[in-house]
Amino acid sequence: MNWRDGHGRGRSGAKASAYVGNGRLFSVDELAAIAHDEARRAEVRQIAAVCLVARQNGTPSPAETDLGRELSRDHYAGLLANNPFFENEPLPGTRLSDEAGLIPLVRLSNGSVFSVPLTALARNALVVGSTGSGKTSFTRLVVLSAVRHGASVCIWDQKHGEFGSSETFAHDDQPFVVLHAEEVPWALLEPPPGVPFNAWTIIFARVLKKAFSLFASTRFLISVLEKLWQQPRAPGTAPSWNELVRTLEGLNARPGSRDWQHRDSVGPVAKGIQRELPAAAKCVRSDFWHHAQRNAQCIVIRTDRLSDEVSQFLVSLSLQWAYEYRSRVDIERSRQLLFVLDDALSHARGSAHTDAQEVNALADLCVRARSKKLGVVVASQSWELLSPALRTNCDLIAICSASGGDVEELRRDLLLTDAQAARLATLTPGEAVVLSRATWKKPVLGRFPEVR
């Protein structure tokens, strides 16, 4: 079998082929068709294993000799013992997608590169692995490839990890900027272009209430925000956060009344945001997000100085802003926009019990944003603790390491064999098990370049 250029043709242009032990000739097209026949899958994998070994050794394929059948069986068994995901690999030369802008992920044992289209990231991605497993390095490769293909990327770095360093992209010749969240002058109460303020107040109130688990009712929050908007102000400006704090402080409410209780619930939260985001608190107009998604670039926003609640509020509000904006523009002419959440367990945490009552806010938005070329890449140290709704609604999944309860959860969720599940616990830095539900549903094991 000749797969020199990965497209089923050798240097002479003749169709690549391989002999089986009885002398029958298979073309690459026939092999690809047989691969979909489960009854003959093992036979095809034996052929592929023999050709892989022959190519690596620079010798004629033993499949062309009288001992071909026996040798191919031995090689196949040996490869499968080292890589229990070998059976899942697409045959070399298999074109997984006809779309342009492929994102290379890992190199498989057969030498081919497993890639997914950029649009797969619009259907969201999960990258799971412990500290030191290569999780951030894998995510960085995805980010750089996406920017090269024209996407806009916003990375939220909660831990001042690799993404929060100015050296992360220093040698990649890609446009990027690192910002501290508390220094960004975004107008928190400003609606996206084309969204009426009364519609945005409803959305904003829900985001604020969910992010801080507020006792105050949504109706109370909406009434306060509407009161703010009714005050005279310059055209094209929105109420500042400082105005919201003053309005809450000046609200007349009878002690012990419901409005009094709601005010005492929202007041400390509003003051906390005012204290943690001083630049945003006084801002009445900002085109930060409008311009951020118009260029192929990477923006890193460090939130390591913020509380988890304020960080979650900013991420949720920014995602909602982008979704509402993209719901009112020509999406076909818009760039792909990716939100990358590094160490995002606080945003994506969930359980079967909690999701039955209320879907995680991030998972809910991930589902709705798919048609808006708006994707979320979540990097987490745990699979077991992630929201089940989020796990279900992510197209791309990459596992850089797994242990404990994660192994059993992954075995069940990804339909792994016992041998494949056991291999997850022995992954080394640079290795990853990946799958794309829309491109290649079966998980495969490969290596990605190590980032130094």
C-alpha positions, 0 to 999 in steps of 0.5 A, a space after each residue: 500500500 502506498 500512502 506517500 502523499 496521504 491522498 491515496 496516490 504515489 509519486 507516479 500518480 498511480 492509484 495506491 493499493 495493497 495485496 492481501 495474503 491470497 493475492 487480492 488487490 485492494 484500492 484505497 477507495 475499497 479499503 475506505 469502504 471496507 472500514 465502514 463494514 464492522 465485520 471486516 474492520 479487523 482485516 483492514 486494520 491488519 493491512 494498515 498496521 503492516 503497511 505502517 510498519 513497512 513504511 517506517 522500516 523502508 521495506 516491502 510490505 509483508 502483506 505481499 508475501 506468503 507470510 503476509 496474513 500471519 505477520 499482519 496479524 502479529 503486527 496488528 496485535 502488537 499495535 493494539 496492545 500499545 494503543 487500544 485506540 488504534 482500531 478507531 483511527 481513520 485510514 490514512 488518506 481519509 478526508 474527514 471534512 471538505 471544509 477549509 480552515 482545518 485545525 490540526 490536533 494530534 498526529 496518530 500512530 499511522 502518521 496522519 494528522 487528525 484535524 477538525 474544521 474551524 466550524 467544529 469550535 463553534 460547536 464548543 470544545 472541552 479540554 480536560 487534564 490535570 496540572 502539567 498534563 499539557 492541557 494549556 499547551 493543547 488549548 494554545 495550539 487550538 487558539 493559534 490555529 483558529 487565529 491563523 484561520 481568521 477567528 477572533 479569540 478571547 481568553 479568560 485567564 483566572 489563574 495567571 497561567 501560561 495565557 496571562 504571560 506576555 511570552 505566551 505568543 511572543 514567538 508565534 507572530 500572531 496579533 495578541 494583547 494581554 489586559 487586566 480585567 480591572 483596567 478595561 473601561 467597558 460600560 457594563 450596562 451598555 446594550 449591544 448595538 441594535 438591542 433596545 435598553 428595555 430588552 437588555 435590562 431583562 437579560 442583564 438582570 438575569 445574568 447578575 442574579 444567576 452569577 451571584 445567586 441573589 435573593 433579589 427578584 428579577 422584577 426588582 432588578 429590572 425596575 431599578 435598571 429602568 429607573 436608571 435609563 429614564 434619567 436624562 443622559 447624553 446620546 449614545 451613552 449608558 448609565 454607569 455602574 457608579 450610578 447604579 450604586 447611588 440609585 440603590 443607596 437612595 432607594 426609599 424602602 420601608 425597613 423589613 419590606 420586600 424591596 428593603 430586603 432586595 436592596 440589601 441583597 443587591 447593594 453589597 454585590 453592586 459595591 463589590 463590583 464597583 470596588 473590583 472594576 474601578 475602570 468599568 464603574 465610571 464608564 458610560 460608553 465603550 466599543 470594546 466588544 464591538 471591535 474585539 470581534 471584528 479582527 483576527 486577533 487574540 485578547 487575553 483578559 486576566 481575572 486573577 485579581 477578581 473574586 470568582 463571582 465577579 469573574 463569572 459575572 464578567 464572562 457570562 455578561 460578555 458571552 451574552 453581549 456577544 450572542 445578542 450582538 450576533 443575533 442582529 448582524 449578518 452572521 455569514 459575514 462575521 468572523 468566528 468568535 471563540 471564548 476560551 476559559 482556562 481553568 474554568 471549573 468555577 464557570 462550568 461546574 455542575 452535576 446530574 442533580 443540579 442540571 435536572 433543576 436548572 441548566 448551568 448558565 454557560 452550558 445553556 448559552 453554549 447550546 444557543 450560540 452554536 448558530 452564531 459562529 460563537 464557540 466556547 473552549 473550556 479547559 478544566 482539570 476535571 471531567 466528573 465535576 463539569 456540567 453534564 449539559 456542557 459535556 453533552 453539547 461540546 463537539 470537540 473533546 480532548 483528554 490530556 489526563 484522567 484519574 479517579 472518578 474521571 476515568 469511569 465517567 469518561 468510559 461511560 460518556 465516551 463509550 470506551 472499552 476497559 483497555 481504552 479507559 485504563 489508557 487514559 490514566 497513563 497518558 503522558 504530557 504531549 499525548 491526548 485522546 480526542 474526538 469530534 462528534 460531527 467529524 469523527 465520533 470515535 476517540 483516537 489517541 495521538 501526540 501534539 507538539 510540546 509547547 516550551 
